[in-house]
Amino acid sequence: MKACECVLILMPVVGNSRPVYEAHEKMASAAGGDCSHDCKHGDSHHEHEPEECPHTCKHSDADPCTTDPGVEDSCDYDRMIFAEIEAMGYKDSDTIKPEDLFEHDMMHFMGTAPMDAAIQHLKIDASHKVLDVGSGYGGPARYLVLKTGCSVVGVDSTQTSHDIGQTLTKRCEMADKVSHVCGKMEDIDIGKDKFDSALVVMTLFHVKWETRVKLLENVGRHLKPGGRLMVEEWVKKSDLSDEQVAYITKCGAPFITPETIATIEEEKKFLQDAGFKVSAVQDISEDMQAAAFHEVEKLQKNKEKFVRLHGQAMYDDNLPFYQLLTELWPLGYLFCVRVIAQNGSDIPK
Ligand SMILES: C[S@@+](CC[C@H](N)C(=O)[O-])C[C@H]1O[C@@H](n2cnc3c(N)ncnc32)[C@H](O)[C@@H]1O
């Protein structure tokens, strides 16, 4: 798992709303990668990294959960949330209001929409015990608890994200309702007490195909029979050509890989092979694109504050990334879906 890549998908930031037709033009000419963005999000550990992409993230990409990097050693992206907390006027030991974090503690850029969808589709209420797979900084878990009174166990394979999640949950005084487990979902055993529902938001793209069914099977093992699962994920329309992958990677989105982005049919088959019955698939690409435009606008509007808190380099890193995202969906070969599924074959109607 590449923590830095993951943070890219998530940090709330912004940029400029370039018209989408540019993307089509670019794609038409690009096939070989005539990309106007400076690639700064390259991860030197990525197999498909083009040579031109400088590695700027300082996060050590050591095996998850085998090191104890601590917040001080973490990626610059991981520091951002603490700079934001300080800027809000909180001192080190102050209790934090969880709602003050929601702009900053989601490792995606869709705000609270995925959790509102989860509450609706998974029918989460105060009686629910929810499993959040790839829980990041714990923002989604704390939001679910605040909104419904449920309890959540968040599993994340990256030590730094896990540590930050735990720290923030403690500072929000929510440790009675949210617990954090560091581990790979495909490998862990969280005990016999089954969960009512589970969500996997923008996490499967980190997981190679051969591991996906194993991960989903283990989610099923932890869910009650008939328990509902919501997955939000990138999918591709069909097999991406080498040129398309090269284009996207060069433009700063190295998380798009042929090994981890599936078609919707493949994604559904992974779920079925893992024992789930898919009950709904929604295309959420338009919402995602709108959210990316919003991030671009927010970044530009708050540039002065952003640069003061996080530095010019971080701004220059983020802006093209979100700009790229606004252009990805119109290209027509990538989109995003929300899938609702139920565990097991004896599913109540
Ligand atoms: C893009 S972040 C999304 C985090 C969170 N779902 C959110 O929306 O705020 C993906 C997270 O999945 C975690 N992850 C990746 N592979 C995982 C695995 N096999 N098991 C558990 N967590 C994993 C990463 O460490 C990362 O924190």
The ligand as an ORCA input file, in Angstrom:
! r2SCAN-3c Opt
* xyz 0 1
  C      -7.785      6.389     -0.156
  S      -7.654      5.857      1.515
  C      -9.379      5.954      1.987
  C      -9.545      5.989      3.478
  C     -10.995      6.075      3.964
  N     -11.808      5.009      3.435
  C     -11.599      7.406      3.647
  O     -12.381      7.464      2.682
  O     -11.286      8.394      4.332
  C      -7.418      4.097      1.394
  C      -6.987      3.479      2.713
  O      -7.024      2.058      2.557
  C      -5.958      1.511      3.306
  N      -5.705      0.148      2.777
  C      -5.166     -0.187      1.585
  N      -5.124     -1.527      1.454
  C      -5.651     -2.049      2.587
  C      -5.876     -3.384      3.063
  N      -5.528     -4.425      2.332
  N      -6.447     -3.550      4.289
  C      -6.786     -2.467      5.042
  N      -6.575     -1.181      4.640
  C      -6.030     -0.970      3.442
  C      -4.839      2.491      3.103
  O      -3.855      2.373      4.103
  C      -5.576      3.823      3.136
  O      -5.587      4.400      4.410
*
